[in-house]
Amino acid sequence: MKGISSRVTKALPTHAKMDCADNTGAKVVMLITVLKKGGVARRYPAGGVADMIRVTVKRGTPETRRQMFNAVIVRQARPFRRADGTWVQFEDNACVLTNDRGDVQGSDIKGPVSREAAERWPRIAATAKQIV
């Protein structure tokens, strides 16, 4: 897990729903909390690209529904600025289910993955077909 290259705008607060971009059987997940985040009093925890989060599966196969998993956010719809000055924005919010160490549970990732998430989580970079 290497350092992130730029400070990403936190776009997904608690209870945000997003797509699951892997083939584990989960389709729509809901963000419960952001892991390893120091909070501020009376502020909802929010996550951005490359953050590890705790999610629950809202729509998917019966084996995965109503269970909690760790996940890493790979896309967010809110624009964020990279260190080189470019702005990046995706069409949707998406995450990939992982374990505690960041290893991907599925064998395939659908759609593009942000460069920030690929740099921070090497197993996601190895599984991704397209890194933006």
C-alpha positions as CSV (number, residue, x, y, z in Angstrom):
1,M,0.0,0.0,0.0
2,K,1.9,3.0,-1.3
3,G,1.2,6.7,-0.6
4,I,-1.6,8.4,-2.5
5,S,-0.4,10.9,-5.1
6,S,-2.9,13.6,-4.4
7,R,-5.6,14.6,-1.9
8,V,-8.9,13.2,-3.3
9,T,-12.2,15.0,-2.6
10,K,-14.3,12.9,-0.3
11,A,-17.5,12.3,-2.3
12,L,-19.3,9.4,-0.7
13,P,-20.8,9.9,2.8
14,T,-22.2,7.2,5.1
15,H,-25.3,5.4,3.6
16,A,-24.2,6.2,0.0
17,K,-25.2,3.5,-2.5
18,M,-22.8,2.5,-5.2
19,D,-22.2,-0.2,-7.8
20,C,-20.0,-3.2,-7.2
21,A,-17.5,-3.4,-10.1
22,D,-16.4,-7.0,-9.6
23,N,-17.9,-10.4,-10.3
24,T,-18.5,-11.6,-6.7
25,G,-22.3,-11.5,-7.1
26,A,-22.9,-8.2,-5.4
27,K,-24.6,-5.5,-7.6
28,V,-25.4,-2.6,-5.3
29,V,-23.7,-1.9,-2.0
30,M,-24.2,0.7,0.8
31,L,-21.3,2.4,2.5
32,I,-21.4,1.8,6.3
33,T,-18.1,3.5,7.4
34,V,-14.7,4.5,6.2
35,L,-11.9,2.4,7.7
36,K,-8.8,4.0,9.3
37,K,-10.2,7.5,9.1
38,G,-9.7,10.0,11.9
39,G,-13.0,11.7,12.3
40,V,-14.2,15.2,13.3
41,A,-16.9,15.7,15.9
42,R,-20.4,15.8,14.3
43,R,-19.2,15.1,10.8
44,Y,-20.4,12.1,8.9
45,P,-17.5,9.9,7.7
46,A,-17.1,10.2,3.9
47,G,-14.8,8.3,1.5
48,G,-13.2,9.0,-1.8
49,V,-11.2,7.1,-4.4
50,A,-8.7,4.6,-3.0
51,D,-10.3,4.6,0.5
52,M,-11.0,1.2,2.2
53,I,-14.6,1.2,3.4
54,R,-17.0,-1.2,5.1
55,V,-20.1,-2.0,3.0
56,T,-23.2,-4.1,3.1
57,V,-24.7,-5.7,0.0
58,K,-28.2,-4.4,-0.8
59,R,-28.7,-6.1,-4.2
60,G,-27.0,-9.2,-5.4
61,T,-27.0,-13.0,-5.1
62,P,-28.7,-14.5,-2.0
63,E,-25.3,-15.7,-0.6
64,T,-23.9,-12.1,-0.6
65,R,-27.0,-10.1,0.4
66,R,-27.3,-8.7,3.9
67,Q,-23.6,-9.4,4.6
68,M,-20.8,-7.0,5.4
69,F,-17.6,-6.8,3.5
70,N,-14.5,-4.6,3.1
71,A,-14.3,-2.7,-0.2
72,V,-12.1,-0.2,-1.9
73,I,-13.6,2.7,-3.9
74,V,-12.3,2.7,-7.5
75,R,-14.5,5.3,-9.1
76,Q,-16.4,8.4,-7.9
77,A,-18.7,10.8,-9.8
78,R,-17.5,13.9,-8.0
79,P,-14.6,15.6,-9.8
80,F,-11.2,15.6,-8.0
81,R,-8.0,17.2,-8.8
82,R,-4.7,15.3,-9.4
83,A,-1.3,16.6,-8.4
84,D,-0.5,17.5,-12.0
85,G,-3.5,19.9,-12.2
86,T,-5.9,17.7,-14.2
87,W,-9.4,17.1,-13.0
88,V,-10.9,13.5,-13.1
89,Q,-14.5,12.6,-13.0
90,F,-16.3,9.2,-13.6
91,E,-19.8,8.5,-14.7
92,D,-20.7,6.5,-11.5
93,N,-19.6,5.5,-8.0
94,A,-18.1,2.0,-7.8
95,C,-16.2,-0.2,-5.4
96,V,-14.5,-3.6,-5.4
97,L,-15.0,-6.1,-2.6
98,T,-11.7,-7.0,-0.9
99,N,-10.4,-8.6,2.3
100,D,-8.5,-6.9,5.1
101,R,-5.2,-6.7,3.2
102,G,-6.7,-5.4,0.0
103,D,-6.8,-8.6,-2.1
104,V,-9.7,-8.6,-4.5
105,Q,-12.3,-11.2,-3.8
106,G,-13.5,-11.5,-7.4
107,S,-11.5,-12.4,-10.5
108,D,-12.6,-9.6,-12.8
109,I,-13.1,-5.8,-12.5
110,K,-15.7,-4.2,-14.8
111,G,-15.0,-0.7,-16.1
112,P,-12.1,1.6,-15.5
113,V,-10.2,2.0,-12.2
114,S,-8.7,5.3,-11.1
115,R,-4.9,5.6,-11.0
116,E,-5.0,6.6,-7.3
117,A,-6.7,3.3,-6.3
118,A,-4.3,1.3,-8.5
119,E,-1.2,3.0,-7.0
120,R,-2.4,2.4,-3.5
121,W,-3.7,-1.1,-3.9
122,P,-1.4,-3.3,-6.1
123,R,-3.8,-6.3,-6.2
124,I,-6.5,-4.1,-7.7
125,A,-4.0,-2.8,-10.3
126,A,-3.1,-6.4,-11.2
127,T,-6.8,-7.3,-11.7
128,A,-7.9,-4.1,-13.5
129,K,-8.1,-4.1,-17.3
130,Q,-8.2,-0.3,-17.7
131,I,-6.5,2.3,-15.4
132,V,-7.5,5.9,-15.9
